[in-house]
Amino acid sequence: MRPTLIFLHHTDLGDRKFRFGEELPPGVLPATVVDQWLDSGRLKEYPERRSLYRVFAPFSGCKEREQLTEDELTSYSLPK
């Protein structure tokens, strides 16, 4: 799984607008474009930042998933 990708500039992709610091949703751009944008400084990888699209995959429609830790489940979810 790739690290979380963050925009370093305001960017328009089709009808969507992304501001500085927003996350690029997985699968929006082809891998070659992502690599070019990383090299040119339009995107930056943040391995320590978890992807909200992957954490909330049932709501975002992302195919990649990331699980919450036990502490996060205890702190942020409703009791069973």
Secondary structure as GFF3:
##gff-version 3
##sequence-region A 1 80
A	DSSP	beta_strand	4	7	.	.	.	ID=ss1
A	DSSP	beta_strand	11	13	.	.	.	ID=ss2
A	DSSP	beta_strand	16	18	.	.	.	ID=ss3
A	DSSP	alpha_helix	31	40	.	.	.	ID=ss4
A	DSSP	beta_strand	43	46	.	.	.	ID=ss5
A	DSSP	alpha_helix	52	55	.	.	.	ID=ss6
A	DSSP	alpha_helix	57	60	.	.	.	ID=ss7
A	DSSP	alpha_helix	70	76	.	.	.	ID=ss8
###
